[in-house]
C-alpha cells in the first residue's frame, strides 16, 4: 500500500438542507438500511474482513479516537501508528481488504509486533487479533478470483472449489428456477455442495436441489446474512412511514419481502415498481445487483445507495433523454430501417429515469460528488507537461458527460436477436438481418433460455462496459451533442481515454495473468485499438530507466483515424453482443486485451508512478428529538475512522 492517501469529503449538506423534515426522515432510514449491509459486503470480500473491521473499530473505542494513547500507553512508534491508521482508513473506504477498483489485496505496512501491542489493549482486541493474525498480512492471495493458491473468493467458502464444479451447480439452480445473484456456494465434499441463499427465513430442513442425470448433490441453505438483512428490513419498514407516494411504499414492501424470503422473483417485481418512481427527490438502489467481483460472473455483491437528486443537473440530463433517438441514428450500426436506427436497435428506446445524484449511503460507484473528487485528485503522470493545464480544465466536464453517454446510450441501446420457445423469433429467420461486419445474413442468435451473461460468461461484464465506454467516446465530438451540454468548442478524443488504458494495467495481476477489473480491461482494450488501428493518432513513449510513460496524441488524426478505429471496435462488440457470437467476440477481445511483454514493462512503470489511493469520507444522519441532523466529517484519516465508528454498523 502507498505510504500516503488522498482523502475527499463527499459533501451532501447543501442538498440535504433543502429537504423537508419528512424527506429527511425518509433519507435517514433509507441510508441506515444501506449502511446496515456493510457486513454482508465484508463477508463477500474475504473471510478475514469482518474481524478486521471489528478490530479497527474496537481499537477506536479503546482510545476514544485519541490515537496518541497508543504511543503513550502501549509504546507504539508514531510512524507505525500512522501506517496503521492509513491501512484502517483504506480498509473502511473499500469496505474490505481488497481494493474496490482492481480487487487486489492490500496489507498493513506495520511490523507484526505493532499489531500485537495494539491487540494487548483489551481481551476483545486480543481475541479479534487471534482471528486475523495469519491472514491480515498474508500475500498470496494477491487478488479476488477463482479460489487457488494465488486468489480467493468468499462467494465460494469451504473446501477449494474448481471452475468446472461451479457450472453444474448453476444447472441445478436453473432446473429449480433459482437465480444465483443472492447466493454463495460452499463445497462440502467430493460432488456435494450447499447453496447459501441470502434471506431472513432459514431452511429447516435443508432443501434438496437434485436433478436428473446429475451425480452432484446440491442442497439449498437459506438464512445467509440473516442478521444484517433483519436490520436492513427494519430500517426499510421505518422508511415506508415517510415515503412520498404509494409507488415508493410498494417497492419498499417488495424489497422487504425479497430480503425476508430470498426470492429474486419478488426482487425483480420491486425493480419493475422502482423504475416507475419517476424523478424522486431521494433515489435509491438496493439488492444483490452487480456480479463484477464473482469470478464466475453470476453472484452479486450487495449494494445499498441512497442519494439526493440535483434538480438543475437532472433538468439538463432530461434534455439528452428527449433527444436520444437523434444521436442513436449516428451510431455505427444505424441504417435506413427502423426509423434510421437499423435492425440491430430497438424500435422504441426506453431511456432510464436519469438523475444527477449525490451519495448519502454506500455503493462503490461513481456519482456526481465522487466524480468531482476524482477530477481534482492527484493524477497519473502520463501526460506531457504542455498538456496538463488543458487536461485539468476539461477533465471533469468530459468525464461527467462520458459517463452520462455511457449509461444512457451505451447500456441503453442494442437489440438482441432472440429465438423464443414455440419457434418464435424477434426477426425473420427465413431472411435473417444482414450483418454490417461482412454484408451477409447473421448465422448466430440467442436460443431459447440463453442470455447475454450466460453465453458470454466471464467476458460479459467487461465487453458490456467496453461497448458502453466506446459509445460515449464515439459521440463526444458531436457538435449538436456538445451544444446540448453547453459546450461549443470542438471536442477531441481525450488523452484521458488513453491514460485510463495505461492506468488499467495496474489492475492486471501478473501472478495469475488475469484482469482484476472489468472497466480496466475495457480501457486497455480501447487503448490497444487506437495504437493498432489509429494510424499514429495515439502513441506511447516509454523510458524504462527513468520510469516515465507518456501518451502522445496527434490531433490532426483524431477524427480521420482515431474515431474510425473506435467506431469499428464499437460496431464489432455491438454485433457480437446482439447476435450471441461468443467465439468471434472471445477471439477479438482477448487478443485486444492481451498483455504482452512490452505492456508488462509499461505496467511496472505504471505501478512505479501510482498516485496515493483515493479515499472518501461520508456523512451520517441522526435522529435528534424531532429533527434529523446531518453530520459531516473532516477529510482526514481520523475523520474516516470516526465516521465509521459513529455509523455503528
RASULTA-V786416 format. One record per backbone hydrogen bond with DSSP energy under -0.5 kcal/mol. NH is the residue of the N-H (numbers start at 1). CO is the residue of the C=O. If there is no record, write none. Layout:
nh:NH co:CO
nh:NH co:CO
This chain:
nh:6 co:613
nh:8 co:615
nh:10 co:8
nh:10 co:617
nh:11 co:9
nh:16 co:12
nh:17 co:13
nh:18 co:14
nh:18 co:15
nh:19 co:16
nh:24 co:20
nh:25 co:21
nh:26 co:22
nh:27 co:23
nh:28 co:24
nh:29 co:25
nh:30 co:26
nh:31 co:27
nh:32 co:28
nh:33 co:29
nh:34 co:30
nh:35 co:31
nh:36 co:32
nh:37 co:34
nh:38 co:35
nh:40 co:37
nh:41 co:37
nh:42 co:38
nh:43 co:39
nh:44 co:40
nh:45 co:41
nh:46 co:42
nh:49 co:46
nh:50 co:46
nh:52 co:48
nh:53 co:49
nh:54 co:50
nh:55 co:51
nh:56 co:52
nh:57 co:53
nh:58 co:54
nh:59 co:55
nh:60 co:56
nh:61 co:57
nh:62 co:58
nh:63 co:59
nh:63 co:60
nh:64 co:60
nh:65 co:60
nh:66 co:63
nh:67 co:65
nh:69 co:66
nh:70 co:67
nh:71 co:67
nh:71 co:68
nh:72 co:68
nh:73 co:69
nh:74 co:69
nh:75 co:71
nh:76 co:70
nh:81 co:77
nh:82 co:78
nh:83 co:79
nh:84 co:80
nh:85 co:81
nh:86 co:82
nh:87 co:83
nh:88 co:84
nh:89 co:85
nh:90 co:86
nh:91 co:87
nh:92 co:88
nh:93 co:89
nh:94 co:90
nh:95 co:91
nh:96 co:91
nh:99 co:104
nh:102 co:100
nh:103 co:99
nh:105 co:142
nh:106 co:97
nh:110 co:108
nh:114 co:111
nh:115 co:111
nh:116 co:112
nh:117 co:113
nh:118 co:114
nh:119 co:115
nh:120 co:116
nh:121 co:118
nh:122 co:119
nh:126 co:122
nh:127 co:123
nh:128 co:124
nh:129 co:125
nh:130 co:126
nh:131 co:127
nh:132 co:128
nh:133 co:129
nh:135 co:132
nh:136 co:132
nh:138 co:135
nh:142 co:150
nh:143 co:150
nh:144 co:103
nh:145 co:152
nh:148 co:151
nh:152 co:143
nh:154 co:44
nh:156 co:153
nh:159 co:187
nh:165 co:162
nh:166 co:162
nh:166 co:163
nh:167 co:163
nh:168 co:164
nh:169 co:165
nh:170 co:166
nh:171 co:167
nh:172 co:168
nh:173 co:169
nh:174 co:170
nh:175 co:171
nh:176 co:172
nh:177 co:174
nh:178 co:173
nh:179 co:177
nh:183 co:180
nh:184 co:196
nh:185 co:155
nh:186 co:194
nh:187 co:157
nh:187 co:185
nh:188 co:186
nh:188 co:192
nh:189 co:192
nh:191 co:189
nh:192 co:189
nh:193 co:217
nh:194 co:186
nh:195 co:219
nh:196 co:184
nh:196 co:194
nh:197 co:195
nh:197 co:221
nh:198 co:182
nh:199 co:224
nh:200 co:259
nh:200 co:260
nh:201 co:260
nh:203 co:222
nh:204 co:202
nh:207 co:220
nh:209 co:218
nh:214 co:211
nh:217 co:191
nh:218 co:216
nh:219 co:193
nh:220 co:207
nh:221 co:195
nh:221 co:219
nh:222 co:220
nh:223 co:197
nh:224 co:197
nh:226 co:223
nh:229 co:225
nh:230 co:226
nh:231 co:227
nh:232 co:228
nh:233 co:229
nh:234 co:230
nh:235 co:231
nh:236 co:232
nh:237 co:233
nh:238 co:234
nh:239 co:235
nh:240 co:236
nh:241 co:237
nh:241 co:238
nh:242 co:239
nh:243 co:240
nh:249 co:245
nh:250 co:246
nh:251 co:247
nh:252 co:248
nh:253 co:249
nh:254 co:250
nh:255 co:251
nh:256 co:252
nh:257 co:253
nh:258 co:254
nh:259 co:255
nh:260 co:256
nh:261 co:257
nh:262 co:258
nh:267 co:263
nh:268 co:264
nh:269 co:265
nh:270 co:266
nh:271 co:267
nh:272 co:268
nh:273 co:269
nh:274 co:270
nh:275 co:271
nh:276 co:273
nh:277 co:274
nh:278 co:276
nh:280 co:277
nh:283 co:281
nh:283 co:307
nh:285 co:305
nh:287 co:303
nh:289 co:287
nh:289 co:301
nh:290 co:301
nh:294 co:291
nh:295 co:293
nh:297 co:294
nh:300 co:181
nh:301 co:290
nh:303 co:287
nh:304 co:362
nh:305 co:285
nh:307 co:283
nh:308 co:358
nh:309 co:281
nh:310 co:356
nh:311 co:309
nh:314 co:310
nh:315 co:311
nh:316 co:312
nh:317 co:313
nh:318 co:314
nh:319 co:315
nh:319 co:316
nh:320 co:316
nh:321 co:317
nh:322 co:318
nh:323 co:319
nh:324 co:321
nh:326 co:323
nh:327 co:323
nh:327 co:324
nh:328 co:324
nh:329 co:325
nh:330 co:327
nh:331 co:328
nh:334 co:331
nh:340 co:336
nh:341 co:338
nh:342 co:335
nh:342 co:337
nh:345 co:342
nh:349 co:347
nh:350 co:348
nh:351 co:349
nh:354 co:352
nh:357 co:355
nh:358 co:308
nh:360 co:306
nh:361 co:306
nh:362 co:304
nh:363 co:361
nh:365 co:363
nh:367 co:365
nh:368 co:357
nh:370 co:367
nh:371 co:367
nh:372 co:368
nh:373 co:369
nh:374 co:370
nh:375 co:371
nh:376 co:372
nh:376 co:373
nh:377 co:373
nh:377 co:374
nh:382 co:380
nh:384 co:551
nh:387 co:384
nh:388 co:384
nh:388 co:385
nh:391 co:387
nh:392 co:388
nh:393 co:389
nh:394 co:390
nh:395 co:391
nh:396 co:392
nh:398 co:394
nh:399 co:395
nh:400 co:396
nh:401 co:397
nh:402 co:398
nh:403 co:399
nh:404 co:400
nh:405 co:401
nh:406 co:402
nh:407 co:403
nh:408 co:404
nh:409 co:405
nh:410 co:405
nh:411 co:406
nh:413 co:410
nh:415 co:344
nh:417 co:578
nh:418 co:416
nh:419 co:446
nh:420 co:418
nh:420 co:424
nh:424 co:420
nh:424 co:421
nh:426 co:418
nh:429 co:427
nh:431 co:428
nh:432 co:429
nh:435 co:440
nh:438 co:435
nh:439 co:435
nh:442 co:433
nh:446 co:417
nh:447 co:445
nh:450 co:447
nh:455 co:451
nh:456 co:452
nh:457 co:453
nh:459 co:456
nh:460 co:457
nh:462 co:458
nh:463 co:459
nh:464 co:460
nh:465 co:461
nh:466 co:462
nh:467 co:463
nh:468 co:464
nh:469 co:465
nh:470 co:466
nh:471 co:467
nh:472 co:468
nh:473 co:469
nh:474 co:470
nh:475 co:471
nh:476 co:472
nh:478 co:475
nh:482 co:478
nh:483 co:479
nh:484 co:480
nh:485 co:481
nh:486 co:483
nh:487 co:482
nh:494 co:492
nh:497 co:494
nh:498 co:494
nh:499 co:495
nh:500 co:496
nh:501 co:497
nh:502 co:498
nh:503 co:499
nh:504 co:500
nh:505 co:502
nh:506 co:503
nh:507 co:504
nh:508 co:505
nh:509 co:507
nh:509 co:514
nh:510 co:508
nh:513 co:509
nh:514 co:509
nh:516 co:507
nh:521 co:517
nh:522 co:518
nh:523 co:519
nh:524 co:520
nh:525 co:521
nh:526 co:522
nh:527 co:523
nh:528 co:524
nh:529 co:525
nh:530 co:526
nh:531 co:527
nh:532 co:528
nh:533 co:529
nh:534 co:530
nh:537 co:534
nh:539 co:552
nh:541 co:550
nh:543 co:548
nh:544 co:542
nh:547 co:543
nh:548 co:543
nh:550 co:541
nh:551 co:382
nh:552 co:539
nh:552 co:550
nh:554 co:537
nh:555 co:553
nh:557 co:554
nh:558 co:555
nh:561 co:557
nh:562 co:557
nh:563 co:558
nh:565 co:561
nh:566 co:562
nh:567 co:563
nh:568 co:564
nh:569 co:565
nh:570 co:566
nh:571 co:567
nh:572 co:568
nh:573 co:569
nh:574 co:570
nh:575 co:571
nh:576 co:572
nh:577 co:573
nh:578 co:574
nh:579 co:575
nh:580 co:577
nh:581 co:576
nh:582 co:580
nh:585 co:581
nh:586 co:582
nh:587 co:583
nh:588 co:584
nh:589 co:585
nh:590 co:586
nh:591 co:587
nh:592 co:588
nh:593 co:589
nh:594 co:591
nh:596 co:594
nh:600 co:596
nh:601 co:597
nh:602 co:598
nh:603 co:599
nh:604 co:600
nh:605 co:601
nh:606 co:602
nh:607 co:603
nh:608 co:604
nh:609 co:605
nh:609 co:606
nh:610 co:607
nh:613 co:4
nh:615 co:6
nh:615 co:613
nh:617 co:8
nh:620 co:631
nh:622 co:629
nh:624 co:622
nh:624 co:627
nh:625 co:623
nh:627 co:624
nh:629 co:622
nh:629 co:627
nh:631 co:620
nh:632 co:630
nh:636 co:634
nh:640 co:636
nh:641 co:637
nh:642 co:638
nh:643 co:639
nh:644 co:640
nh:645 co:641
nh:646 co:642
nh:647 co:643
nh:648 co:644
nh:648 co:645
